[in-house]
Amino acid sequence: MNPSEVFHEDLSWGETLEQYVLATIQEQYPDAFKIQGYFKPYDILVPHINTSIEVKGDYKSNHTNNYLIEISFGGKPSALSTTEADFWVILDGHHMIWITPQQIKECIQAFNVPVRTFIGRGDSKSKEAHLIRRDYIKAHATQVDLIPFDAAIHKDNIGFQ
């Protein structure tokens, strides 16, 4: 698969995850909505409680036992370094983890998680990221929900990982 195909596959999967999180939020806050188009600060806004949410998928963590938390891409700050979201929701196919950017930073500091530099699948530029053990993130999270087995995004129901 060439980089363009990987990008479009990842983009499509990201949209699916955002829709899943949005539907979950709308059960309690029907006014929640997904930001349309390219908008770097966050993915979902919940006006009723003035809360913004960034959605991250990390199914590879099921094999590595680490969540990838990006801080720069192509030499420019990104993701955790630039987020304006109040919460990140990390999905791994089994869990939906609700965590604030500050809680992620505290986790990185508490466990002295080093920065790694590498080129990701489908990328042409290097990224810097922390590879944080899943149990560390879950321990720092505000909430950890199980993804129902019959959900389309459950790890056992998807065609790629």
Secondary structure, DSSP 8 states (H G I E B T S, - for coil): --HHHHHHHHHHHHHHHHHHHHHHHHTT-TT-EE--S--SS-SEEEGGGTEEEEEEE-TTHHHHSEEEEEEEETTEE-GGGT---SEEEEE-SSEEEEE-HHHHHHHHHHTT--EEEE--TT-SS-EEEEEEEHHHHHHH-SEEEE--TTSTTSGGG-S--
